[in-house]
Amino acid sequence: MNIAVASGKGGTGKTLVATSLAISLHQGGASAALVDCDVEAPNDHLFLAPIYDKTTPVTIPVPVVDQALCTHCGECARVCNFHAIAVAPKTVLVFDELCHGCGACSLICPVTAITEKPHAIGTISRGHARGMPFAAGNLQIGEPLAVPIIHRLTNDLPDTDYVILDSPPGNACSLVAALKRVDFALLVTEPTPFGLHDLRSAVSVARTLGVPAGLVINRDGAPYPPLDAYCHEADLPILMRIPFDRRIAEGYAAGQLLVDSLPEYGDRFVVLAQRITEEVAA
């Protein structure tokens, strides 16, 4: 079962939940793996200290224009939705940082003046953490495209009973890419107006993609009735509540997993996985 741990906004505790869920399943005897799909700011490795066996580059094809062959017809610029090519009277300009690697320009060129070269945008590292398969993507600084790296990660997931994907925060294309090959979206929010606002968007994305979803409420302290009301109206099951506890914050700040600083949470995360299995079956 592939479970994406996601959130509509950053800072809700998504990584806290993803790492704890994966390790709890592994320590409980299940076959589990963790994949860090938050490629713009991966940080699972800070808590798990993985040992990498292999790191591979991720590239996208970007156009190279043969100015001697080019007739400056402008078809390449017309077909490019991302304005990565500009055709001037005597030259063609290519902006690699805008290119999405779709290849349309090379296909449409009537004189075959456009070829492609690989452009590195990041890396994928694979290995093990605490005896559990672990993979992480890393978007190169200055590159805007996280989606190709996430696709590469999700197209080659570990062969285990449970794969936990630590998804990118927010509700943009990166989240869509992370949810495409999962069986369940475990959303993490906080009981605040901002948390509720972005949770609504995350639920909308998951349901548009046909992915069943459930909720973990982190830093659950003072009652926030609008959140509970929304979950009731949207038929969104609340699968776990993590209290507003200073001990959790202290352990997390020291680089400790929740299930390491407070071992009693190990059983709670195993129960969470059981509830997710029940939700998927239903």
C-alpha positions as a printed NumPy array, in Angstrom:
array([[  0.   ,   0.   ,   0.   ],
       [  1.318,   3.419,  -0.976],
       [  0.417,   6.176,   1.491],
       [  1.175,   9.821,   0.757],
       [  1.498,  12.018,   3.826],
       [  0.533,  15.48 ,   2.626],
       [ -0.533,  18.885,   3.873],
       [ -2.083,  21.957,   2.357],
       [  0.596,  24.149,   3.92 ],
       [  4.063,  23.83 ,   5.352],
       [  4.768,  23.478,   9.05 ],
       [  1.832,  21.261,   9.984],
       [  3.949,  18.25 ,  11.016],
       [  3.883,  16.268,   7.762],
       [  7.459,  15.025,   8.118],
       [  6.864,  14.23 ,  11.786],
       [  3.983,  11.948,  10.801],
       [  5.616,  10.41 ,   7.707],
       [  8.849,   9.404,   9.437],
       [  7.089,   8.13 ,  12.546],
       [  4.577,   6.094,  10.54 ],
       [  7.262,   4.444,   8.407],
       [  9.551,   3.601,  11.328],
       [  6.664,   2.333,  13.484],
       [  5.563,  -0.058,  10.743],
       [  9.144,  -1.238,  10.186],
       [  9.83 ,  -1.752,  13.881],
       [  6.477,  -3.499,  14.216],
       [  7.603,  -6.17 ,  11.763],
       [  5.937,  -4.907,   8.594],
       [  7.755,  -4.454,   5.301],
       [  7.919,  -0.673,   4.964],
       [  9.851,   2.005,   3.076],
       [ 10.059,   5.784,   3.18 ],
       [ 10.346,   8.047,   0.129],
       [ 11.   ,  11.771,   0.591],
       [  9.156,  13.483,  -2.273],
       [  9.553,  16.97 ,  -0.792],
       [ 12.38 ,  17.525,  -3.267],
       [ 12.614,  21.294,  -2.785],
       [ 13.368,  20.93 ,   0.921],
       [ 13.978,  17.262,   1.779],
       [ 14.643,  16.734,   5.474],
       [ 13.741,  13.148,   6.331],
       [ 17.452,  12.345,   6.237],
       [ 18.031,  14.691,   9.176],
       [ 16.083,  12.313,  11.415],
       [ 17.03 ,   8.961,   9.892],
       [ 20.694,   9.39 ,   8.822],
       [ 20.322,   7.088,   5.801],
       [ 23.209,   5.334,   4.065],
       [ 22.94 ,   5.825,   0.312],
       [ 23.887,   3.066,  -2.094],
       [ 23.286,   5.02 ,  -5.28 ],
       [ 22.752,   8.623,  -6.385],
       [ 21.608,   9.312,  -9.94 ],
       [ 21.103,  12.615, -11.761],
       [ 17.706,  13.679, -13.054],
       [ 17.702,  15.533, -16.359],
       [ 15.166,  16.981, -18.759],
       [ 15.724,  17.453, -22.507],
       [ 16.145,  21.098, -23.55 ],
       [ 16.388,  22.35 , -27.156],
       [ 19.54 ,  23.219, -29.068],
       [ 18.984,  25.27 , -32.224],
       [ 21.21 ,  24.955, -35.266],
       [ 21.235,  28.581, -36.367],
       [ 22.577,  27.643, -39.808],
       [ 19.547,  25.458, -40.546],
       [ 16.923,  27.621, -38.834],
       [ 14.597,  29.573, -41.162],
       [ 13.183,  31.68 , -38.264],
       [  9.653,  30.602, -39.096],
       [  8.623,  30.961, -35.451],
       [  6.826,  27.605, -35.167],
       [  8.937,  26.548, -32.168],
       [  8.062,  29.701, -30.24 ],
       [  4.406,  29.369, -31.177],
       [  4.12 ,  25.825, -29.848],
       [  6.013,  26.489, -26.587],
       [  3.535,  27.134, -23.778],
       [  6.301,  28.182, -21.407],
       [  7.964,  30.884, -23.545],
       [ 11.295,  29.063, -23.395],
       [ 12.094,  29.977, -27.021],
       [ 12.148,  33.443, -28.594],
       [ 12.624,  33.865, -32.341],
       [ 14.278,  37.075, -33.518],
       [ 14.9  ,  38.055, -37.164],
       [ 18.44 ,  36.69 , -37.156],
       [ 18.682,  34.347, -34.173],
       [ 16.741,  32.067, -31.842],
       [ 17.103,  32.392, -28.075],
       [ 16.578,  29.389, -25.779],
       [ 15.937,  29.874, -22.056],
       [ 16.807,  26.55 , -20.391],
       [ 15.398,  27.595, -17.03 ],
       [ 11.917,  28.015, -18.545],
       [ 11.923,  24.789, -20.564],
       [  9.718,  21.933, -19.311],
       [ 11.346,  19.347, -21.578],
       [  8.165,  18.484, -23.494],
       [  9.964,  18.193, -26.849],
       [  7.238,  19.937, -28.849],
       [  9.657,  22.413, -30.446],
       [ 11.897,  19.708, -31.9  ],
       [  8.891,  17.784, -33.23 ],
       [  7.307,  20.75 , -34.976],
       [ 10.435,  22.272, -36.538],
       [  9.902,  21.942, -40.328],
       [ 13.638,  21.895, -41.143],
       [ 14.843,  19.727, -38.227],
       [ 16.976,  22.552, -36.873],
       [ 16.259,  21.662, -33.24 ],
       [ 17.885,  18.825, -31.347],
       [ 17.924,  18.218, -27.596],
       [ 20.515,  18.019, -24.857],
       [ 20.108,  16.809, -21.264],
       [ 19.832,  19.518, -18.617],
       [ 20.435,  18.429, -15.   ],
       [ 17.782,  19.582, -12.529],
       [ 18.528,  17.438,  -9.486],
       [ 19.326,  14.009,  -8.095],
       [ 17.706,  10.938,  -6.595],
       [ 19.443,   9.034,  -3.811],
       [ 18.506,   5.504,  -2.75 ],
       [ 19.684,   3.471,   0.189],
       [ 18.593,   2.339,   3.641],
       [ 17.76 ,   3.957,   6.946],
       [ 17.634,   1.804,  10.074],
       [ 17.377,  -1.266,   7.843],
       [ 14.412,   0.177,   5.939],
       [ 14.522,   1.109,   2.211],
       [ 14.82 ,   4.874,   1.821],
       [ 14.825,   7.197,  -1.191],
       [ 14.913,  10.961,  -1.541],
       [ 14.889,  13.494,  -4.349],
       [ 16.79 ,  16.763,  -4.305],
       [ 16.004,  19.651,  -6.644],
       [ 19.1  ,  21.576,  -7.672],
       [ 19.26 ,  25.132,  -6.316],
       [ 17.901,  27.607,  -8.839],
       [ 15.876,  25.024, -10.782],
       [ 12.098,  25.557, -10.874],
       [ 10.823,  22.092, -11.882],
       [ 10.227,  19.666,  -9.029],
       [  7.701,  17.478, -10.852],
       [ 10.139,  15.459, -13.049],
       [ 12.075,  14.381,  -9.949],
       [  8.891,  13.378,  -8.122],
       [  7.744,  11.409, -11.16 ],
       [ 11.069,   9.575, -11.233],
       [ 10.696,   8.714,  -7.54 ],
       [  7.1  ,   7.508,  -7.792],
       [  7.721,   5.507, -10.966],
       [ 10.245,   3.336,  -9.119],
       [  8.9  ,   2.816,  -5.613],
       [ 10.4  ,   0.172,  -3.288],
       [  8.752,  -3.257,  -3.366],
       [  7.425,  -3.342,   0.197],
       [  4.032,  -3.853,   1.826],
       [  3.917,  -0.182,   2.839],
       [  5.536,   2.746,   1.069],
       [  5.219,   6.05 ,   2.908],
       [  5.686,   9.107,   0.71 ],
       [  6.567,  12.373,   2.438],
       [  4.846,  14.662,  -0.063],
       [  5.61 ,  18.295,  -0.906],
       [  3.595,  20.855,   1.066],
       [  0.958,  22.95 ,  -0.654],
       [ -1.585,  22.123,  -3.337],
       [  0.274,  22.721,  -6.594],
       [  1.648,  20.442,  -9.336],
       [  4.164,  18.848,  -6.967],
       [  1.386,  17.477,  -4.767],
       [ -0.5  ,  16.187,  -7.811],
       [  2.645,  14.353,  -8.949],
       [  3.093,  12.77 ,  -5.508],
       [ -0.535,  11.589,  -5.316],
       [ -0.745,   9.96 ,  -8.729],
       [  0.423,   6.477,  -7.663],
       [ -0.856,   6.224,  -4.092],
       [ -3.709,   4.338,  -2.484],
       [ -4.39 ,   6.858,   0.273],
       [ -3.668,  10.484,   1.123],
       [ -2.994,  11.014,   4.831],
       [ -3.461,  14.753,   5.3  ],
       [ -1.905,  16.552,   8.247],
       [ -3.259,  19.844,   9.519],
       [ -3.31 ,  22.048,  12.577],
       [ -6.433,  23.426,  14.28 ],
       [ -6.074,  26.998,  13.009],
       [ -7.856,  29.113,  10.387],
       [ -4.817,  28.852,   8.082],
       [ -4.656,  25.091,   8.546],
       [ -8.339,  24.687,   7.731],
       [ -8.147,  26.968,   4.692],
       [ -5.334,  24.983,   3.073],
       [ -6.765,  21.635,   4.154],
       [ -9.848,  22.344,   2.05 ],
       [ -7.653,  22.743,  -1.032],
       [ -5.681,  19.573,  -0.281],
       [ -8.874,  17.559,   0.108],
       [-10.114,  18.96 ,  -3.204],
       [ -6.911,  17.882,  -4.969],
       [ -7.072,  14.358,  -3.528],
       [-10.726,  13.881,  -4.433],
       [-10.247,  15.271,  -7.924],
       [ -7.584,  12.596,  -8.424],
       [ -9.85 ,   9.94 ,  -6.912],
       [ -7.558,   9.284,  -3.938],
       [ -9.281,   8.504,  -0.611],
       [ -8.127,  10.725,   2.231],
       [ -8.073,  10.886,   6.006],
       [ -6.787,  13.402,   8.522],
       [ -4.234,  13.686,  11.302],
       [ -4.678,  16.76 ,  13.493],
       [ -1.302,  17.82 ,  14.891],
       [ -0.762,  20.201,  17.804],
       [ -4.305,  19.461,  18.924],
       [ -4.889,  21.712,  21.905],
       [ -7.711,  24.182,  22.395],
       [-10.889,  23.158,  20.562],
       [-11.347,  24.603,  17.083],
       [-14.972,  23.794,  16.143],
       [-14.75 ,  24.937,  12.484],
       [-12.235,  22.168,  11.733],
       [-14.393,  19.436,  13.239],
       [-17.44 ,  20.857,  11.473],
       [-15.655,  20.8  ,   8.119],
       [-14.512,  17.208,   8.61 ],
       [-18.105,  16.198,   9.371],
       [-19.519,  18.052,   6.371],
       [-16.834,  16.77 ,   3.993],
       [-17.014,  13.204,   5.348],
       [-13.282,  13.378,   6.082],
       [-12.33 ,  10.863,   8.797],
       [-10.091,  12.088,  11.613],
       [ -7.743,   9.137,  12.053],
       [ -5.401,  10.482,  14.706],
       [ -4.887,  13.459,  16.986],
       [ -1.423,  14.441,  18.195],
       [ -1.654,  16.75 ,  21.218],
       [  0.055,  20.083,  21.667],
       [  2.888,  18.654,  23.794],
       [  6.146,  20.453,  24.58 ],
       [  7.992,  17.127,  24.759],
       [  7.217,  16.483,  21.081],
       [  8.569,  19.882,  20.08 ],
       [ 11.722,  19.448,  22.153],
       [ 12.466,  16.048,  20.662],
       [ 11.796,  17.239,  17.11 ],
       [ 14.045,  20.273,  17.599],
       [ 16.821,  17.917,  18.745],
       [ 16.465,  15.846,  15.56 ],
       [ 14.64 ,  12.961,  17.211],
       [ 11.76 ,  11.009,  15.731],
       [  8.529,  11.239,  17.663],
       [  8.58 ,   7.475,  18.282],
       [ 12.115,   7.751,  19.654],
       [ 11.47 ,  10.603,  22.079],
       [  8.044,   9.208,  23.057],
       [  8.082,   5.435,  22.333],
       [  4.436,   5.004,  23.311],
       [  3.498,   6.595,  19.984],
       [  4.845,   3.56 ,  18.096],
       [  1.695,   1.542,  18.779],
       [ -0.484,   4.534,  17.922],
       [  1.054,   4.818,  14.474],
       [  0.605,   1.092,  13.865],
       [ -3.075,   1.538,  14.738],
       [ -3.154,   4.516,  12.35 ],
       [ -1.915,   2.262,   9.544],
       [ -4.619,  -0.27 ,  10.39 ],
       [ -7.28 ,   2.424,  10.189],
       [ -5.932,   3.542,   6.821],
       [ -6.16 ,  -0.045,   5.566],
       [ -9.778,  -0.16 ,   6.706],
       [-10.548,   3.136,   4.96 ],
       [ -9.042,   1.895,   1.691],
       [-10.945,  -1.39 ,   1.922],
       [-14.192,   0.491,   2.531]])
